[in-house]
Amino acid sequence: MKNLKTIAIALLVAFSAATATAQTKKIDVTKSTVNWLGKKVTGQHEGTINLKEGSLIFKGKKLKGGTFTVDMTSMTNTDMKAGEGKEKLEGHLKSADFFGTDKFQTSTLVFKTIAAKGKNVYTVTADLTIKDKTNPVTFDITVNKNTATTSLKVDRTKYDIKYGSGSFFDNLGDKAISDNFDLTVSLKF
């Protein structure tokens, strides 16, 4: 009788876990950070960009989805001071040569597939939309309590951002800019 009761409890727990409903956890955009890094032949620049909104979806403790909107107009440079060309660089990044923020004020990231990689680590394939162009990106994300962190590389040329790209223009010399830029993200929820 004791074994039957133990089996019944185990089945009830398994059934409850299997039928657990998804829980959406809203990202605290004031405490979350998105840092960018762009490289060129003669150096690099870095800065921040703000999340407009976002959420992660969990089923039990397992990550099952996510969606994010980035405010492209908030892009700032953090490695230069005012008067050193900071404003000029920020203006150029927001221009049609790069992100065209007058026309494309937001970018989005929507998780499509998620696979558990290890304890609290998942491999995500997501659709990234920049300048109304959508391409898949794959990255690992670590979820720990109320924080999620990730780093990913983005090939800007897939989003029609070709300015200074050695893949599209010849004889750029030391004016060439890397096709990839890096994002380092820390999400609080």
C-alpha positions in Angstrom: 0.0 0.0 0.0 2.9 2.4 0.8 4.5 1.7 -2.6 1.2 2.4 -4.3 0.8 5.7 -2.5 4.4 6.7 -3.4 3.8 5.8 -7.1 0.5 7.9 -7.1 2.3 10.9 -5.6 5.1 10.6 -8.2 2.6 10.4 -11.0 0.8 13.5 -9.7 4.0 15.5 -9.5 5.1 14.4 -13.0 1.6 15.3 -14.4 1.7 18.7 -12.7 5.1 19.4 -14.1 4.1 18.3 -17.6 1.0 20.5 -17.6 2.6 23.6 -16.0 1.5 26.7 -17.8 4.0 29.1 -19.3 4.9 32.1 -17.3 5.9 35.4 -18.9 8.5 37.4 -17.0 8.7 41.0 -18.1 12.2 42.5 -18.4 13.0 45.5 -16.2 14.4 47.7 -19.0 15.8 50.2 -16.4 18.1 47.6 -14.9 19.0 45.6 -18.0 21.9 46.5 -20.3 22.8 46.1 -24.0 26.4 46.9 -24.8 27.8 47.0 -28.4 31.3 46.8 -29.7 32.3 47.7 -33.3 35.7 47.2 -34.7 37.7 48.8 -37.5 41.2 48.3 -38.8 42.5 51.2 -36.7 40.6 50.5 -33.5 37.2 50.1 -32.1 34.2 51.9 -30.6 31.8 50.8 -28.0 28.6 52.0 -26.4 25.1 51.2 -25.1 21.6 50.9 -26.5 18.4 50.7 -24.5 15.7 48.0 -24.5 12.3 49.4 -25.1 10.5 46.3 -23.8 11.1 42.5 -23.5 10.0 39.3 -21.8 11.2 35.8 -21.3 8.8 32.9 -21.2 9.3 30.0 -18.8 7.6 26.7 -18.3 8.4 25.7 -14.8 12.1 26.7 -14.5 12.9 26.0 -18.1 13.3 28.8 -20.7 10.8 28.4 -23.5 10.7 31.8 -25.3 11.6 35.4 -25.5 10.9 38.6 -27.4 12.6 42.0 -27.2 12.3 45.4 -28.8 15.4 47.7 -28.8 15.2 51.5 -29.1 17.7 52.2 -31.9 17.4 56.0 -31.3 19.0 55.5 -27.8 22.4 54.3 -29.3 25.3 56.0 -27.6 29.0 55.8 -27.7 30.8 55.4 -24.3 34.5 55.3 -25.3 34.7 58.9 -26.4 34.0 62.2 -24.5 32.1 65.1 -25.8 34.3 67.2 -28.1 36.3 64.2 -29.2 33.9 63.3 -32.1 31.4 61.5 -29.9 28.4 63.3 -31.3 29.7 62.9 -34.9 30.1 59.2 -34.4 26.7 58.8 -32.8 25.1 60.8 -35.6 26.8 58.7 -38.2 25.7 55.4 -36.6 22.1 56.7 -36.6 22.3 57.8 -40.2 21.2 55.8 -43.3 24.9 54.7 -43.7 24.3 52.5 -40.6 21.1 52.0 -38.7 18.9 54.7 -40.2 17.1 55.4 -36.9 14.9 58.2 -38.4 13.1 55.5 -40.4 13.9 52.4 -38.4 13.5 53.4 -34.7 13.3 49.9 -33.3 14.9 46.5 -33.8 13.4 43.2 -32.6 14.6 39.8 -31.4 12.2 36.9 -31.2 13.3 33.4 -29.9 12.3 30.6 -32.3 14.0 27.5 -30.9 15.6 26.8 -27.5 17.6 23.8 -26.6 19.0 23.1 -23.1 22.8 23.0 -23.3 23.7 22.6 -19.6 22.6 23.7 -16.2 20.9 27.1 -16.7 22.4 27.4 -20.2 20.4 27.3 -23.4 21.2 27.6 -27.1 18.8 29.9 -28.7 18.1 30.5 -32.4 16.1 33.7 -32.9 14.9 36.0 -35.6 16.7 39.4 -35.4 15.1 42.2 -37.4 17.2 45.4 -38.1 16.1 47.9 -40.7 13.1 45.7 -41.6 15.4 42.8 -42.6 15.1 39.6 -40.6 17.8 36.9 -40.3 18.4 34.1 -37.8 21.0 34.4 -35.1 22.2 31.7 -32.7 23.7 32.3 -29.3 23.9 30.8 -25.8 22.0 32.4 -22.9 22.6 31.7 -19.2 19.6 32.1 -16.9 20.3 32.5 -13.1 17.5 33.4 -10.7 16.2 36.8 -12.1 19.0 37.5 -14.5 19.8 36.3 -18.0 23.1 37.0 -19.8 24.4 36.5 -23.4 26.9 37.6 -25.9 26.4 37.4 -29.7 28.0 38.5 -32.9 25.8 40.1 -35.6 26.9 40.4 -39.3 25.6 43.9 -40.1 25.8 43.3 -43.9 22.9 40.9 -43.6 20.8 44.0 -42.6 21.9 46.1 -45.5 24.5 48.0 -43.4 27.5 47.9 -45.8 29.2 51.3 -45.1 33.0 50.7 -44.9 32.7 47.0 -45.4 35.7 45.3 -47.1 33.3 42.6 -48.3 31.6 45.2 -50.6 34.1 47.9 -51.2 37.7 47.8 -52.5 40.6 49.9 -51.5 39.3 50.9 -48.1 42.7 50.3 -46.5 42.7 51.4 -42.8 39.2 52.8 -43.2 37.6 49.3 -43.4 35.1 48.5 -40.7 34.4 44.9 -39.5 31.2 43.3 -40.9 30.5 41.9 -37.4 29.6 43.8 -34.3 29.3 42.3 -30.8 26.4 42.6 -28.3 26.7 41.8 -24.6 23.4 41.7 -22.9 22.4 41.5 -19.2 18.6 41.1 -18.6 16.9 41.6 -15.2 13.4 40.4 -14.6 
